[in-house]
Amino acid sequence: ISEQTMSTVRYVLITAAHNEQDYIERTILSVISQLHKPTEWIIVSDGSTDNTELIVNKYAAENSYIKLLTNNRKEGRDFVSKVFAINIGLENLQTSEYNYIGILDADVSFDEDYYSSLIKEFEKNPKLGIAGGYYFDIINSKKIPVHPSPFSVRGATQFFRRECFEQIGGILPLKFGGEDAAACFSARMYGWETKNFPN
């Protein structure tokens, strides 16, 4: 994929964040440093009571594509509330012109070519519906690889072709979790490929 083609490709990101003051700045810096930046990134503060919103607002003031929304709910946090927060973000997208949708957790960091590398894989393979990279847990300053199924993209970094996302009905709120696996399963039922890329 040429740089000229890449410049026409647009993606949006949605993040649900609940009390992520210790991690979200690294996530924001990872997105800001992307070689190919999102058209829009909506971060939904899902009942945060720490400094999450202050941190997001600081960077939103400097980067017009970052937008903070607040969901001031009082009930406890669970898998369903995260999906509801993601859906609030989707409903409030200002742009309608985009090719890809990324769901991004607020405690993930990555290299500057992460999204451009994913987009290149999508552009090479029209049947690719959901993709993501391999990831590591950081424990005592050490990177511990997490070995997912090659076909089950974890929800922390799921990246969707828009047509696939819309066909499967987006992210479904499941009480006991597994919404990321359900999205991959549903996508494959519709004939899409789902894949993690080790690079």
C-alpha positions in Angstrom: 0.0 0.0 0.0 1.5 3.3 -1.1 1.8 6.4 1.2 -0.7 8.1 -1.1 -3.3 5.3 -0.6 -2.6 5.3 3.1 -3.3 9.0 3.3 -6.9 8.3 2.1 -7.6 5.6 4.6 -9.5 6.8 7.7 -10.0 5.1 11.0 -11.7 6.0 14.3 -10.9 4.8 17.8 -13.2 4.3 20.8 -12.0 3.8 24.4 -14.0 3.1 27.5 -11.9 4.2 30.6 -12.7 3.7 34.2 -10.2 5.0 36.8 -7.2 4.6 34.4 -5.0 7.5 35.7 -2.0 5.2 36.1 -2.0 3.9 32.5 -4.1 6.1 30.1 -1.3 8.7 29.5 0.9 6.0 27.9 -2.1 5.0 25.8 -2.7 8.5 24.7 1.0 9.1 23.9 1.0 5.9 21.8 -1.9 7.1 19.7 -0.5 10.7 19.3 2.8 9.3 18.0 1.1 7.1 15.3 2.5 7.6 11.8 -1.1 7.4 10.6 -3.4 9.1 13.1 -7.1 8.5 13.7 -9.7 10.8 12.2 -11.4 10.8 15.6 -10.8 9.2 19.0 -13.6 9.2 21.5 -12.6 8.4 25.1 -15.6 7.7 27.3 -14.9 8.1 31.0 -17.1 5.4 32.5 -17.8 6.7 36.0 -14.2 7.6 36.7 -13.5 9.1 40.1 -9.7 9.6 39.8 -7.7 11.9 37.5 -8.5 10.0 34.2 -10.6 12.9 32.9 -8.0 15.6 33.8 -5.4 13.6 31.8 -7.6 13.1 28.8 -8.7 16.8 28.8 -5.0 17.9 28.8 -4.3 16.0 25.6 -7.7 16.7 24.0 -6.9 20.5 24.3 -3.8 19.9 22.2 -5.2 17.3 19.7 -8.5 18.1 18.0 -9.3 14.5 17.1 -9.4 13.5 20.8 -12.8 13.9 22.4 -13.8 13.1 26.0 -17.3 12.0 27.0 -18.4 11.2 30.5 -20.8 8.5 31.5 -21.7 9.4 35.1 -23.3 6.1 36.1 -23.3 5.0 39.8 -23.6 1.2 39.5 -20.6 -1.1 39.6 -18.3 -1.8 36.6 -18.7 -5.0 34.6 -18.3 -6.2 31.1 -21.7 -4.9 30.1 -21.0 -1.4 31.3 -17.8 -1.3 29.2 -19.8 -2.2 26.1 -22.4 0.4 26.9 -19.6 3.0 27.2 -18.2 1.9 23.8 -21.6 2.3 22.3 -21.9 5.8 23.7 -18.7 6.6 21.9 -19.9 5.1 18.7 -23.2 7.1 18.9 -21.3 10.3 19.3 -18.8 10.0 16.4 -18.9 13.3 14.5 -17.4 11.8 11.3 -19.2 9.4 9.1 -16.3 9.0 6.7 -14.1 6.1 7.9 -12.9 2.7 6.8 -12.0 1.1 10.1 -13.0 1.1 13.8 -10.6 0.4 16.6 -11.7 -0.5 20.1 -8.8 0.4 22.4 -8.4 -0.2 26.1 -7.1 2.6 28.2 -4.1 0.6 29.6 -2.3 -0.4 26.3 0.8 1.0 24.7 2.3 0.3 21.3 4.8 1.4 18.6 4.2 4.3 16.2 3.5 2.1 13.2 0.9 -0.1 15.0 -2.2 1.1 13.1 -0.5 1.7 9.8 0.8 -1.9 9.9 -2.7 -3.2 10.7 -4.2 -1.2 7.9 -1.7 -2.6 5.4 -2.8 -6.1 6.3 -6.4 -5.1 5.8 -5.7 -3.5 2.4 -3.8 -6.6 1.3 -6.7 -8.9 2.3 -10.3 -7.9 1.5 -11.7 -10.8 3.5 -9.9 -9.6 6.7 -12.7 -8.4 9.1 -11.0 -8.2 12.6 -7.3 -7.9 13.4 -4.9 -7.0 16.2 -1.3 -7.5 17.3 0.2 -9.8 19.8 0.6 -8.3 23.2 2.5 -8.6 26.5 1.7 -8.1 30.1 4.2 -5.9 31.9 5.0 -7.6 35.3 7.8 -6.2 37.5 9.1 -4.3 34.4 9.4 -7.5 32.4 7.4 -8.2 29.2 5.5 -11.5 29.5 4.0 -12.7 26.2 0.3 -13.5 26.2 -0.4 -16.2 23.7 -3.9 -15.9 22.2 -5.5 -18.0 19.6 -4.3 -16.9 16.2 -7.9 -16.2 15.3 -9.3 -14.7 18.4 -8.4 -11.0 18.6 -8.5 -9.7 22.2 -10.9 -6.8 22.9 -8.2 -4.5 24.2 -7.0 -3.8 20.7 -9.6 -5.1 18.3 -9.5 -3.4 14.9 -12.5 -3.9 12.6 -13.2 -3.3 8.9 -16.2 -1.1 9.0 -18.3 -3.4 6.9 -17.6 -6.3 9.2 -18.3 -4.3 12.3 -21.7 -3.2 11.0 -22.6 -6.7 9.7 -22.1 -8.4 13.1 -24.0 -5.6 14.9 -21.0 -4.1 16.6 -19.9 -5.2 20.2 -22.6 -7.0 22.0 -23.1 -6.5 25.8 -22.6 -9.9 27.4 -23.1 -10.1 31.2 -20.2 -12.5 31.8 -17.8 -11.1 29.2 -16.4 -12.7 26.1 -17.8 -9.9 23.8 -14.4 -9.9 21.9 -14.6 -13.6 21.3 -18.3 -13.3 20.3 -17.4 -10.6 17.7 -14.7 -12.8 16.2 -17.0 -15.9 16.1 -19.8 -13.8 14.5 -17.4 -12.3 11.9 -16.2 -15.8 10.9 -19.8 -17.0 10.6 -20.3 -14.2 8.0 -17.2 -15.3 6.1 -14.7 -12.8 7.4 -11.2 -13.7 8.5 -10.0 -12.8 12.0 -6.3 -12.7 12.8 -3.6 -11.7 15.2 -0.3 -10.5 13.7 2.8 -11.3 15.7 4.8 -8.4 14.1 
